[in-house]
Amino acid sequence: MTRKEAVSLIKARLGDIEHWSAEFKERCTDGVLRRDLILFEKQCKVFSDELFILCLKTHGHLVRDDVCQTTAPSTTTGS
């Protein structure tokens, strides 16, 4: 599975967060799905494709906060 295929799979399963109903967003405030989708869109883009796909396979859905924080490569150098 490529990253592009993984992205398509996730979007097909969860849909675009912008199109979620207000009621559904309310129910997700504690938030696993909501937080995961936002995290996926931002932070997880820095993952290598292999790590990204491994996380997906391991967790069966979007990687969660704690997983991203412990496995994300350091981005503090440069800039």
N, CA, C and O of each residue as an XYZ file, in Angstrom:
316
protein
N       0.848     -1.192      0.000
C       0.000      0.000      0.000
C       0.882      1.240      0.000
O       1.814      1.342      0.797
N       0.597      2.166     -0.874
C       1.356      3.411     -0.891
C       0.694      4.415      0.044
O      -0.435      4.209      0.490
N       1.392      5.487      0.332
C       0.819      6.535      1.183
C      -0.451      7.081      0.539
O      -1.444      7.330      1.222
N      -0.413      7.265     -0.773
C      -1.575      7.817     -1.470
C      -2.790      6.899     -1.314
O      -3.907      7.367     -1.093
N      -2.563      5.598     -1.429
C      -3.647      4.630     -1.250
C      -4.163      4.659      0.184
O      -5.367      4.565      0.424
N      -3.247      4.787      1.127
C      -3.640      4.845      2.533
C      -4.494      6.078      2.811
O      -5.503      6.002      3.512
N      -4.080      7.207      2.255
C      -4.850      8.446      2.408
C      -6.252      8.278      1.830
O      -7.239      8.678      2.447
N      -6.328      7.690      0.655
C      -7.632      7.468      0.024
C      -8.510      6.571      0.878
O      -9.707      6.817      1.027
N      -7.909      5.529      1.439
C      -8.647      4.600      2.285
C      -9.215      5.308      3.509
O     -10.381      5.132      3.860
N      -8.371      6.108      4.150
C      -8.816      6.839      5.334
C      -9.941      7.804      4.998
O     -10.956      7.854      5.693
N      -9.758      8.563      3.938
C     -10.787      9.537      3.575
C     -12.084      8.849      3.195
O     -13.168      9.364      3.467
N     -11.977      7.683      2.564
C     -13.180      6.939      2.206
C     -13.897      6.446      3.463
O     -15.127      6.431      3.513
N     -13.130      6.043      4.473
C     -13.723      5.514      5.695
C     -14.257      6.606      6.610
O     -15.323      6.453      7.206
N     -13.528      7.694      6.723
C     -13.909      8.732      7.673
C     -14.568      9.943      7.037
O     -15.277     10.693      7.707
N     -14.335     10.134      5.748
C     -14.867     11.320      5.104
C     -14.052     12.546      5.464
O     -13.176     12.492      6.328
N     -14.340     13.632      4.809
C     -13.643     14.880      5.064
C     -14.234     15.517      6.315
O     -15.449     15.694      6.413
N     -13.386     15.854      7.257
C     -13.857     16.417      8.530
C     -14.722     17.659      8.319
O     -15.623     17.924      9.115
N     -14.461     18.415      7.264
C     -15.232     19.625      7.009
C     -16.683     19.323      6.666
O     -17.555     20.178      6.823
N     -16.940     18.105      6.198
C     -18.299     17.757      5.813
C     -19.048     16.969      6.879
O     -20.185     16.550      6.661
N     -18.414     16.767      8.031
C     -19.104     16.082      9.115
C     -20.209     16.983      9.639
O     -20.054     18.204      9.668
N     -21.310     16.398     10.048
C     -22.399     17.196     10.615
C     -21.966     17.755     11.967
O     -21.098     17.191     12.633
N     -22.574     18.863     12.363
C     -22.268     19.473     13.653
C     -22.541     18.485     14.784
O     -21.794     18.422     15.760
N     -23.607     17.725     14.642
C     -23.967     16.746     15.674
C     -22.867     15.701     15.835
O     -22.500     15.332     16.951
N     -22.349     15.235     14.703
C     -21.291     14.232     14.760
C     -20.030     14.821     15.382
O     -19.360     14.157     16.173
N     -19.705     16.059     15.031
C     -18.537     16.714     15.614
C     -18.699     16.844     17.125
O     -17.748     16.644     17.879
N     -19.918     17.181     17.561
C     -20.189     17.297     18.991
C     -19.926     15.976     19.698
O     -19.310     15.938     20.763
N     -20.398     14.903     19.096
C     -20.226     13.594     19.709
C     -18.764     13.174     19.743
O     -18.391     12.278     20.500
N     -17.953     13.803     18.943
C     -16.536     13.441     18.879
C     -15.640     14.386     19.668
O     -14.420     14.360     19.503
N     -16.222     15.212     20.514
C     -15.364     16.176     21.198
C     -14.349     15.534     22.106
O     -13.254     16.075     22.261
N     -14.656     14.410     22.713
C     -13.664     13.741     23.559
C     -12.605     13.178     22.682
O     -11.490     12.912     23.130
N     -12.889     13.017     21.613
C     -12.358     12.793     20.516
C     -11.556     12.139     19.605
O     -10.901     12.745     18.758
N     -11.568     10.864     19.734
C     -10.599     10.079     18.992
C     -10.607     10.357     17.499
O      -9.572     10.736     16.951
N     -11.725     10.186     16.824
C     -11.739     10.347     15.367
C     -11.327     11.741     14.937
O     -10.520     11.918     14.024
N     -11.898     12.726     15.613
C     -11.624     14.093     15.232
C     -10.152     14.439     15.401
O      -9.512     14.971     14.493
N      -9.637     14.132     16.564
C      -8.238     14.441     16.843
C      -7.327     13.678     15.887
O      -6.360     14.232     15.363
N      -7.638     12.419     15.668
C      -6.807     11.604     14.790
C      -6.778     12.158     13.374
O      -5.724     12.188     12.738
N      -7.920     12.593     12.882
C      -7.968     13.098     11.512
C      -7.152     14.376     11.378
O      -6.416     14.554     10.407
N      -7.285     15.262     12.356
C      -6.516     16.506     12.334
C      -5.023     16.199     12.416
O      -4.214     16.769     11.684
N      -4.679     15.293     13.316
C      -3.290     14.903     13.498
C      -2.737     14.291     12.221
O      -1.611     14.579     11.815
N      -3.539     13.449     11.600
C      -3.137     12.821     10.345
C      -2.837     13.872      9.290
O      -1.832     13.783      8.586
N      -3.709     14.868      9.181
C      -3.544     15.905      8.169
C      -2.293     16.745      8.405
O      -1.684     17.226      7.449
N      -1.903     16.925      9.663
C      -0.778     17.801      9.971
C       0.484     17.027     10.318
O       1.351     16.817      9.469
N       0.576     16.608     11.566
C       1.809     16.047     12.092
C       2.284     14.801     11.362
O       3.480     14.659     11.109
N       1.385     13.907     11.024
C       1.807     12.620     10.474
C       2.352     12.713      9.061
O       2.882     11.731      8.541
N       2.233     13.867      8.431
C       2.820     14.046      7.106
C       4.341     13.941      7.144
O       4.975     13.702      6.117
N       4.924     14.119      8.329
C       6.379     14.055      8.424
C       6.890     12.625      8.529
O       8.096     12.393      8.448
N       5.998     11.674      8.707
C       6.415     10.278      8.784
C       6.968      9.817      7.444
O       6.562     10.302      6.388
N       7.891      8.884      7.503
C       8.295      8.207      6.277
C       7.117      7.356      5.840
O       6.284      6.981      6.665
N       7.037      7.049      4.561
C       5.939      6.222      4.071
C       5.869      4.895      4.811
O       4.780      4.429      5.145
N       7.018      4.283      5.071
C       7.033      2.990      5.736
C       6.452      3.072      7.139
O       5.651      2.224      7.531
N       6.849      4.087      7.894
C       6.348      4.245      9.255
C       4.861      4.559      9.242
O       4.098      4.041     10.058
N       4.462      5.406      8.314
C       3.062      5.789      8.159
C       2.185      4.562      7.921
O       1.155      4.382      8.569
N       2.614      3.721      6.977
C       1.850      2.525      6.640
C       1.890      1.522      7.786
O       0.886      0.866      8.065
N       3.025      1.396      8.447
C       3.128      0.499      9.594
C       2.148      0.916     10.683
O       1.464      0.073     11.262
N       2.080      2.216     10.962
C       1.142      2.716     11.971
C      -0.290      2.378     11.582
O      -1.075      1.941     12.424
N      -0.635      2.574     10.321
C      -1.986      2.266      9.862
C      -2.308      0.796     10.038
O      -3.380      0.435     10.522
N      -1.362     -0.054      9.637
C      -1.592     -1.490      9.731
C      -1.700     -1.926     11.185
O      -2.526     -2.772     11.527
N      -0.867     -1.348     12.035
C      -0.833     -1.730     13.437
C      -2.105     -1.322     14.162
O      -2.644     -2.087     14.962
N      -2.579     -0.121     13.882
C      -3.699      0.414     14.646
C      -5.035      0.268     13.939
O      -6.087      0.414     14.562
N      -5.002     -0.019     12.649
C      -6.235     -0.270     11.916
C      -7.061      0.971     11.648
O      -8.153      0.880     11.086
N      -6.562      2.116     12.036
C      -7.240      3.381     11.786
C      -6.176      4.457     11.912
O      -4.986      4.146     11.949
N      -6.573      5.682     11.978
C      -5.579      6.746     12.088
C      -4.758      6.585     13.355
O      -5.281      6.209     14.404
N      -3.484      6.869     13.251
C      -2.636      6.772     14.426
C      -3.051      7.821     15.441
O      -3.495      8.910     15.075
N      -2.907      7.493     16.706
C      -3.313      8.417     17.758
C      -2.143      9.259     18.229
O      -0.980      8.972     17.945
N      -2.486     10.292     18.944
C      -1.562     11.209     19.567
C      -0.299     10.592     20.117
O       0.808     10.903     19.680
N      -0.486      9.700     21.098
C       0.657      9.136     21.793
C       1.561      8.368     20.840
O       2.784      8.396     20.983
N       0.974      7.692     19.878
C       1.763      6.946     18.906
C       2.572      7.907     18.050
O       3.764      7.696     17.827
N       1.929      8.956     17.575
C       2.615      9.928     16.733
C       3.761     10.587     17.493
O       4.848     10.775     16.947
N       3.517     10.932     18.739
C       4.534     11.633     19.501
C       5.745     10.760     19.791
O       6.873     11.248     19.845
N       5.504      9.466     19.976
C       6.635      8.608     20.315
C       7.363      8.081     19.093
O       8.500      7.622     19.205
N       6.729      8.137     17.925
C       7.370      7.564     16.745
C       7.731      8.594     15.683
O       8.441      8.273     14.730
N       7.258      9.815     15.832
C       7.547     10.832     14.822
C       9.026     11.203     14.877
O       9.604     11.331     15.956
N       9.629     11.375     13.710
C      11.031     11.788     13.698
C      11.165     13.211     14.238
O      10.224     14.001     14.155
N      12.302     13.527     14.775
C      12.514     14.860     15.321
C      12.515     15.901     14.208
O      13.136     15.715     13.161
N      11.809     16.995     14.454
C      11.775     18.059     13.446
C      12.321     19.361     14.031
O      12.051     20.444     13.513
N      13.093     19.243     15.117
C      13.577     20.439     15.799
C      14.825     21.019     15.152
O      15.201     22.151     15.454
N      15.476     20.268     14.266
C      16.684     20.783     13.628
C      16.335     21.531     12.354
O      15.301     21.275     11.737
N      17.200     22.455     11.962
C      16.971     23.180     10.712
C      16.068     24.377     10.877
O      15.785     24.809     11.995
N      15.608     24.922      9.734
C      14.788     26.126      9.695
C      15.573     27.300     10.195
O      15.055     28.415     10.241
